[in-house]
Amino acid sequence: MKICLIFEGSYPYVRGGVSSWADDLIHSMPEHEFILWTIGDFEKRKGKFKYELPKNVTAIHENFLDSALKMRVRNSANIRFSNLEKEALSNLIRSEKFDWQTLHSIFHKQKKNPVEFFMSEDFLNILKSYVQDEFPFAGFSNLFWTIRSMYLPLLYLIRQPYPEADLYHSVSTGYAGVLGSLASLEYKKPFVITEHGIYTREREEEILYSEWINPYFKSMWISMFNMYASFAYDSAQIITSLYNRAKTIQQELGCKLDNCKVISNGIMLDKFTKVQEKQPDDWIDIGAIVRFAPIKDIKTLIYTFSSLKEELHNARLHILGPIDDEAYYQECLSLIRYLNVRDVIIPGEVNTKEYLQRLDFTVLTSISEGQPLSIIESMAAARPVIATNVGCCKELINGDEGDNLGQAGICVPPMHQSELLKAMVSMCQDVEMRKKMGHVARRRAINYYDHTVMVNQYNRTYEEATRKWQELALS
């Protein structure tokens, strides 16, 4: 089977998380041929992969959002739209339900230029009507540039070539979900979505806390991403999530119950269950297996570790992982220097399995997560975990319904230094608790997070999606 995997802002340009999952999945399915369809931020990343692509990746179609700004205008005065097309474009701008195939026809089949659309008389009339109905007190210029920045990336992506495949598998909703939906319609092939986090909820959180979006227009941005998700959910034969609570949220957002299923992340257990206990010494070694990015909230960890050092002088913090955001990395280094905190070790990217042998426990302070592979790897290595209560972290640590193994660590509220400090002090001081939690952690990883089981579930998902699509085509 030729499978087109669609990524937005992840594989193969960024390490960790979704990218690690994708690389492992492709390697584990040598019987399939994979095409990568990627959406990145800046064209300067083109061809700069953080992974050596597996042999069964036969093509990669790279798209970059900043390329939309380089489109040339020929003559916007000549661009015209039918009444049906104007209605679809108006509803798109308003984030209302419309016929996506009409949009597909305008910008993919007819190859109309999105920049020329935004300079056309028809767009001006659409925008005037929108202002009168919804934004009578907004500055017209501000609304124009907001709408343009919102929809230009989408229309640019729709205009690009779609790779042909036997099945499309998008690793989020958003732009990737829209492209997967349209390619599925174009080539009449099945479509699968996997969400590691809930994309629309993540974007909503970013938008609400952003400073660059005018507060008056934030609801428009949120509605836009909800509209993209709705289209993708309606188009897909199967939508997978990593844990039951995420599945419930997907259904609240409009997924049909019959199309939703949970496939948990899995790791190659043999690599990590063989990790031995740390050799006794005078240090308590704490590991944070994490990339340097604001969403990982490493600053809270640094502040808390600084307080921990005032109580426990023999504690060491190891921050392991790639630099995803250079500016944030430098801010973290500056914070370490400012606090004058000792015994923070930053070795960069390491062999996680080998490094875990040097650690007593691990900690993850993210403000948003799905089902972190780093936690599952720590658990399989019998290292207890302190993690923030985001995504699936609580279920990983405490167990889901029907799991009576016990606690594999301690769950704390995100961005809560005092609770995090309390948990770290407790974990450092109580050796027996660490051993007991580590035993539970390994058992839970073995019972529920086997990589082979995960791969088999995705193979069955591809077969099920194909069958559903065929039944739909015959009905």
C-alpha positions as CSV (number, residue, x, y, z in Angstrom):
1,M,0.0,0.0,0.0
2,K,1.2,3.5,-0.8
3,I,0.5,5.7,2.2
4,C,0.8,9.5,2.2
5,L,1.6,10.8,5.7
6,I,0.8,14.5,6.2
7,F,2.7,16.5,8.8
8,E,2.4,20.1,10.0
9,G,5.4,21.5,11.8
10,S,7.0,18.3,12.8
11,Y,8.6,15.3,11.0
12,P,11.2,15.3,9.5
13,Y,12.3,18.9,10.5
14,V,11.9,18.6,14.3
15,R,13.0,15.8,16.7
16,G,11.0,14.2,19.5
17,G,7.3,13.6,20.1
18,V,5.3,13.2,16.9
19,S,8.5,13.0,14.8
20,S,9.9,10.1,16.8
21,W,6.5,8.3,16.5
22,A,6.4,8.9,12.7
23,D,10.0,7.7,12.2
24,D,9.4,4.5,14.2
25,L,6.1,3.8,12.5
26,I,7.6,4.1,9.0
27,H,10.5,1.9,9.9
28,S,8.2,-0.7,11.4
29,M,6.1,-1.0,8.2
30,P,8.6,-2.0,5.5
31,E,5.8,-3.7,3.6
32,H,4.3,-0.3,2.9
33,E,5.5,2.6,0.7
34,F,5.3,6.0,2.3
35,I,5.1,9.5,0.7
36,L,5.7,12.4,3.1
37,W,3.6,15.6,2.5
38,T,5.0,18.2,4.8
39,I,3.9,21.7,5.9
40,G,6.7,23.8,7.4
41,D,7.0,27.4,8.5
42,F,10.0,28.7,6.6
43,E,11.4,27.8,3.2
44,K,15.0,27.9,4.6
45,R,14.2,24.6,6.3
46,K,13.8,22.9,2.9
47,G,15.7,19.6,2.8
48,K,17.2,20.2,6.2
49,F,15.9,17.0,7.9
50,K,16.7,15.9,11.5
51,Y,16.1,12.3,10.5
52,E,17.6,10.1,7.9
53,L,14.5,9.1,5.9
54,P,13.7,5.4,6.0
55,K,14.2,3.4,2.8
56,N,10.5,2.9,2.3
57,V,9.9,6.6,2.0
58,T,9.8,7.0,-1.8
59,A,9.0,10.8,-2.1
60,I,8.7,13.9,0.0
61,H,6.5,16.9,-1.0
62,E,7.6,20.0,1.0
63,N,5.4,23.0,1.5
64,F,6.3,26.2,3.4
65,L,3.9,28.8,4.6
66,D,6.2,31.7,4.0
67,S,6.3,30.8,0.3
68,A,2.7,32.2,0.1
69,L,4.2,35.7,0.6
70,K,6.3,35.2,-2.5
71,M,3.4,34.7,-5.0
72,R,3.4,37.3,-7.7
73,V,0.4,39.3,-8.8
74,R,-0.3,39.4,-12.5
75,N,-3.6,41.3,-12.9
76,S,-6.1,41.2,-10.1
77,A,-8.6,43.2,-12.1
78,N,-9.1,40.2,-14.4
79,I,-10.0,37.7,-11.7
80,R,-13.7,37.0,-11.5
81,F,-15.8,34.5,-9.6
82,S,-19.2,33.0,-10.2
83,N,-22.1,33.5,-7.7
84,L,-21.6,30.0,-6.3
85,E,-17.8,30.7,-5.9
86,K,-18.5,34.0,-4.2
87,E,-20.9,32.4,-1.8
88,A,-18.3,29.7,-0.9
89,L,-15.5,32.4,-0.5
90,S,-17.8,34.5,1.7
91,N,-18.7,31.6,3.9
92,L,-15.0,30.7,4.2
93,I,-14.1,34.2,5.4
94,R,-17.0,34.0,7.9
95,S,-15.9,30.5,9.1
96,E,-19.4,29.2,8.1
97,K,-20.3,25.8,6.5
98,F,-19.6,25.8,2.8
99,D,-18.8,23.4,-0.1
100,W,-15.0,22.7,0.2
101,Q,-15.0,21.2,-3.3
102,T,-15.9,24.7,-4.7
103,L,-12.8,26.1,-3.0
104,H,-10.8,23.2,-4.3
105,S,-12.0,23.9,-7.8
106,I,-11.1,27.6,-7.6
107,F,-7.6,27.4,-6.3
108,H,-6.4,23.8,-7.2
109,K,-8.1,23.0,-10.5
110,Q,-8.4,26.5,-11.9
111,K,-5.1,27.6,-10.2
112,K,-6.4,31.0,-9.4
113,N,-3.9,33.1,-7.5
114,P,-4.9,33.7,-3.8
115,V,-3.0,37.0,-3.7
116,E,-5.0,38.3,-6.7
117,F,-8.2,37.1,-4.9
118,F,-7.4,39.3,-1.9
119,M,-6.8,42.3,-4.3
120,S,-10.0,41.7,-6.3
121,E,-13.2,43.7,-6.4
122,D,-15.2,40.5,-5.4
123,F,-13.1,40.1,-2.2
124,L,-13.6,43.8,-1.4
125,N,-17.4,43.4,-1.7
126,I,-17.3,40.2,0.5
127,L,-15.3,42.1,3.1
128,K,-17.6,45.1,3.1
129,S,-20.6,42.9,3.7
130,Y,-18.7,41.1,6.5
131,V,-17.8,44.4,8.2
132,Q,-21.3,45.7,8.1
133,D,-22.7,42.5,9.6
134,E,-20.1,41.6,12.2
135,F,-17.5,44.3,12.7
136,P,-19.1,47.7,12.3
137,F,-16.6,49.2,14.8
138,A,-13.4,47.5,13.6
139,G,-10.9,49.3,11.4
140,F,-11.4,48.2,7.8
141,S,-7.6,48.0,7.2
142,N,-7.0,45.9,10.3
143,L,-9.7,43.5,9.3
144,F,-8.4,43.2,5.7
145,W,-4.9,42.3,6.8
146,T,-6.2,40.0,9.5
147,I,-8.3,38.1,7.0
148,R,-5.5,38.0,4.5
149,S,-3.0,36.6,7.0
150,M,-5.6,34.0,8.2
151,Y,-6.5,32.5,4.8
152,L,-3.6,33.2,2.5
153,P,-1.6,30.1,3.8
154,L,-4.6,27.8,3.4
155,L,-5.3,29.0,-0.2
156,Y,-1.7,28.8,-1.1
157,L,-1.5,25.1,0.2
158,I,-4.7,24.1,-1.7
159,R,-3.1,25.5,-4.9
160,Q,-0.1,23.1,-4.6
161,P,0.2,19.7,-6.2
162,Y,-1.3,16.8,-4.3
163,P,0.7,13.5,-4.2
164,E,-1.3,10.5,-5.3
165,A,-1.5,7.6,-2.8
166,D,-3.7,4.6,-1.8
167,L,-4.5,6.1,1.6
168,Y,-4.0,9.5,3.2
169,H,-3.0,9.7,6.9
170,S,-2.8,13.2,8.5
171,V,-1.1,13.6,11.8
172,S,-3.3,16.4,12.9
173,T,-6.3,18.5,11.8
174,G,-5.4,22.1,10.9
175,Y,-3.8,22.6,7.4
176,A,-2.7,19.0,7.3
177,G,-6.3,17.8,7.9
178,V,-7.7,20.0,5.1
179,L,-5.1,18.8,2.6
180,G,-5.7,15.2,3.5
181,S,-9.5,15.7,3.1
182,L,-9.1,17.4,-0.3
183,A,-6.6,14.8,-1.6
184,S,-9.0,12.0,-0.5
185,L,-11.8,13.6,-2.5
186,E,-9.5,14.3,-5.5
187,Y,-8.2,10.8,-5.8
188,K,-11.1,9.0,-4.2
189,K,-9.0,7.3,-1.6
190,P,-9.5,6.7,2.2
191,F,-8.4,9.2,4.8
192,V,-7.2,8.6,8.4
193,I,-6.5,11.2,11.1
194,T,-4.3,10.7,14.1
195,E,-4.2,13.4,16.8
196,H,-1.4,13.3,19.4
197,G,-2.9,16.3,21.0
198,I,-6.2,18.0,20.2
199,Y,-5.0,20.5,17.5
200,T,-7.9,22.9,17.8
201,R,-7.6,23.1,21.6
202,E,-3.8,23.8,21.3
203,R,-4.4,26.5,18.7
204,E,-7.1,28.1,20.9
205,E,-4.8,28.2,23.9
206,E,-2.0,29.8,21.8
207,I,-4.4,32.4,20.3
208,L,-5.9,33.4,23.6
209,Y,-2.5,34.0,25.1
210,S,-0.9,35.6,22.0
211,E,0.0,39.2,22.0
212,W,0.3,39.7,18.2
213,I,-3.4,39.0,17.5
214,N,-5.8,41.9,18.1
215,P,-8.2,40.7,20.9
216,Y,-11.1,41.9,18.7
217,F,-10.2,39.2,16.2
218,K,-9.1,36.3,18.3
219,S,-12.5,34.6,18.0
220,M,-12.2,34.7,14.2
221,W,-8.9,32.8,14.4
222,I,-10.4,30.2,16.8
223,S,-13.4,29.7,14.5
224,M,-11.2,29.3,11.5
225,F,-9.3,26.3,13.1
226,N,-12.5,24.8,14.3
227,M,-13.9,25.0,10.8
228,Y,-10.7,23.2,9.4
229,A,-11.1,20.5,12.1
230,S,-14.8,20.0,11.3
231,F,-14.1,19.5,7.6
232,A,-11.3,17.0,8.4
233,Y,-13.4,15.0,11.0
234,D,-16.3,14.8,8.5
235,S,-14.0,13.6,5.7
236,A,-12.0,10.9,7.5
237,Q,-13.1,7.3,7.7
238,I,-11.2,6.9,11.0
239,I,-10.0,9.4,13.6
240,T,-7.6,8.1,16.2
241,S,-6.4,9.6,19.5
242,L,-3.9,8.4,22.1
243,Y,-6.2,8.1,25.1
244,N,-9.8,8.0,26.1
245,R,-10.2,11.6,27.3
246,A,-8.9,12.9,24.0
247,K,-11.4,10.6,22.2
248,T,-14.1,12.2,24.2
249,I,-13.0,15.7,23.3
250,Q,-12.9,14.8,19.6
251,Q,-16.5,13.7,19.9
252,E,-17.4,16.9,21.6
253,L,-15.9,18.7,18.6
254,G,-18.0,16.8,16.2
255,C,-16.4,13.4,15.5
256,K,-18.8,10.6,14.9
257,L,-18.5,8.0,17.6
258,D,-18.3,5.1,15.1
259,N,-15.3,6.8,13.5
260,C,-13.3,7.3,16.6
261,K,-10.8,4.9,18.1
262,V,-7.9,5.0,20.6
263,I,-4.4,3.8,19.6
264,S,-1.9,4.4,22.4
265,N,1.7,5.2,21.7
266,G,4.1,2.3,21.9
267,I,7.8,1.9,22.4
268,M,10.3,-0.9,21.6
269,L,10.1,-2.3,25.2
270,D,13.2,-4.5,24.9
271,K,15.4,-1.4,24.5
272,F,14.2,0.1,27.8
273,T,13.2,-2.8,30.1
274,K,16.8,-3.9,30.0
275,V,18.0,-0.6,31.6
276,Q,19.6,-1.5,34.9
277,E,19.2,0.4,38.2
278,K,21.5,3.3,38.7
279,Q,24.8,2.5,40.5
280,P,24.7,3.8,44.0
281,D,26.6,7.1,44.6
282,D,26.2,10.3,46.6
283,W,24.1,12.1,43.9
284,I,20.4,12.2,43.2
285,D,20.2,12.5,39.4
286,I,17.0,14.0,37.9
287,G,16.4,13.8,34.2
288,A,14.3,16.0,31.9
289,I,14.0,14.3,28.5
290,V,12.7,17.2,26.5
291,R,13.4,19.5,23.6
292,F,14.0,23.2,24.4
293,A,10.7,24.9,23.5
294,P,8.4,27.2,25.4
295,I,5.6,24.6,25.5
296,K,7.9,22.4,27.6
297,D,8.1,25.1,30.3
298,I,11.7,24.3,31.2
299,K,11.9,27.7,33.0
300,T,9.5,26.5,35.7
301,L,11.8,23.4,36.1
302,I,14.9,25.6,36.4
303,Y,13.3,27.8,39.0
304,T,12.1,24.8,41.0
305,F,15.4,23.0,40.8
306,S,17.1,26.2,42.1
307,S,14.8,26.0,45.2
308,L,15.4,22.3,45.5
309,K,19.2,22.9,45.7
310,E,18.7,25.0,48.8
311,E,17.3,21.9,50.6
312,L,19.3,19.1,48.8
313,H,22.8,19.9,47.8
314,N,23.4,16.5,46.3
315,A,20.7,16.8,43.6
316,R,21.7,17.1,39.9
317,L,19.5,18.1,37.0
318,H,20.1,16.7,33.5
319,I,18.2,18.4,30.7
320,L,18.5,16.1,27.7
321,G,17.3,16.8,24.2
322,P,17.5,18.9,21.1
323,I,17.2,22.7,20.8
324,D,13.9,23.4,19.0
325,D,13.8,27.1,19.8
326,E,17.2,28.8,19.9
327,A,15.9,31.9,21.6
328,Y,14.2,29.9,24.3
329,Y,17.3,27.9,24.8
330,Q,19.4,31.0,25.4
331,E,16.7,32.3,27.8
332,C,17.0,29.1,29.8
333,L,20.8,29.4,29.9
334,S,20.5,33.1,31.0
335,L,18.0,32.0,33.8
336,I,20.5,29.4,35.0
337,R,23.2,32.0,35.2
338,Y,20.9,34.6,36.8
339,L,19.8,32.2,39.6
340,N,23.4,31.0,39.9
341,V,22.0,27.4,40.2
342,R,24.7,24.7,40.2
343,D,24.6,21.1,38.9
344,V,22.5,21.7,35.8
345,I,23.9,19.5,33.1
346,I,22.8,20.0,29.5
347,P,24.5,17.4,27.3
348,G,22.3,18.0,24.2
349,E,20.9,15.1,22.2
350,V,21.9,11.8,23.7
351,N,21.1,8.1,23.5
352,T,18.1,8.1,25.9
353,K,18.3,4.4,26.8
354,E,22.0,4.7,27.8
355,Y,21.5,7.9,29.7
356,L,18.5,6.6,31.7
357,Q,21.0,4.3,33.5
358,R,22.5,7.4,35.1
359,L,19.2,8.7,36.4
360,D,17.1,8.1,39.6
361,F,13.9,9.6,38.2
362,T,12.6,11.9,35.4
363,V,10.5,15.0,35.3
364,L,8.3,16.7,32.6
365,T,6.9,20.2,33.2
366,S,5.1,20.8,29.9
367,I,2.1,23.0,29.7
368,S,0.6,20.9,26.8
369,E,1.2,17.3,25.8
370,G,-0.4,14.3,24.2
371,Q,1.0,11.0,25.4
372,P,4.7,11.7,25.8
373,L,7.0,9.0,24.6
374,S,9.7,10.2,27.1
375,I,7.4,9.3,30.0
376,I,6.7,5.8,28.6
377,E,10.4,5.3,28.0
378,S,11.2,6.3,31.6
379,M,8.5,4.0,32.8
380,A,9.8,1.0,30.8
381,A,13.3,1.7,32.3
382,A,11.7,1.5,35.8
383,R,12.3,5.3,36.5
384,P,9.4,7.0,38.2
385,V,8.1,10.2,36.7
386,I,7.0,13.6,38.0
387,A,4.8,15.2,35.3
388,T,2.3,18.0,34.9
389,N,-1.4,17.1,34.6
390,V,-1.7,17.8,30.9
391,G,-2.7,15.5,28.1
392,C,-2.4,11.8,29.1
393,C,0.3,12.3,31.8
394,K,-2.1,11.6,34.7
395,E,-3.3,8.4,33.1
396,L,0.3,7.3,32.5
397,I,1.3,7.9,36.1
398,N,-1.9,6.7,37.9
399,G,-3.3,4.2,35.4
400,D,-6.5,4.4,33.4
401,E,-9.8,2.7,34.3
402,G,-9.3,-0.9,35.1
403,D,-5.6,-0.5,35.9
404,N,-4.9,-1.2,39.6
405,L,-1.2,-1.4,39.5
406,G,-0.7,1.8,41.5
407,Q,1.3,5.0,41.1
408,A,4.2,5.3,38.7
409,G,5.1,8.8,39.9
410,I,3.6,12.0,41.0
411,C,1.3,14.3,38.9
412,V,1.4,18.1,39.6
413,P,-0.5,21.1,38.2
414,P,1.3,22.8,35.3
415,M,3.4,26.0,36.1
416,H,3.0,25.3,39.9
417,Q,6.4,25.7,41.4
418,S,5.5,24.9,45.0
419,E,3.7,21.6,44.1
420,L,6.5,20.6,41.8
421,L,9.1,21.3,44.5
422,K,7.2,19.3,47.0
423,A,7.0,16.4,44.6
424,M,10.7,16.6,43.7
425,V,11.8,16.8,47.4
426,S,9.6,13.7,48.2
427,M,11.0,11.8,45.2
428,C,14.6,12.7,46.1
429,Q,14.3,11.7,49.8
430,D,12.2,8.5,49.6
431,V,14.3,5.8,48.0
432,E,11.8,3.0,48.7
433,M,9.0,5.0,47.2
434,R,11.1,5.5,44.0
435,K,11.8,1.8,43.8
436,K,8.1,0.9,44.3
437,M,6.9,3.5,41.7
438,G,9.6,2.4,39.3
439,H,8.4,-1.2,39.5
440,V,4.8,-0.1,38.8
441,A,6.0,2.1,35.9
442,R,7.8,-0.8,34.2
443,R,4.8,-3.1,34.6
444,R,2.4,-0.5,33.2
445,A,4.6,0.2,30.2
446,I,4.9,-3.5,29.4
447,N,1.1,-4.1,29.8
448,Y,-0.1,-1.2,27.7
449,Y,2.5,0.5,25.6
450,D,4.1,-2.1,23.3
451,H,5.3,-0.8,20.0
452,T,4.4,-4.1,18.1
453,V,0.8,-3.8,19.3
454,M,0.6,-0.2,18.2
455,V,1.9,-1.0,14.7
456,N,-0.6,-3.8,14.3
457,Q,-3.4,-1.5,15.3
458,Y,-2.4,1.0,12.6
459,N,-2.3,-1.7,10.0
460,R,-5.8,-2.8,11.0
461,T,-6.9,0.9,10.9
462,Y,-5.6,1.2,7.3
463,E,-7.6,-1.9,6.3
464,E,-10.7,-0.7,8.1
465,A,-10.5,2.8,6.6
466,T,-10.1,1.2,3.1
467,R,-13.1,-1.0,3.7
468,K,-15.2,1.9,5.0
469,W,-14.3,4.0,1.9
470,Q,-15.2,1.2,-0.4
471,E,-18.6,0.7,1.3
472,L,-19.2,4.5,1.1
473,A,-18.4,4.5,-2.6
474,L,-20.8,1.7,-3.3
475,S,-23.7,3.3,-1.3
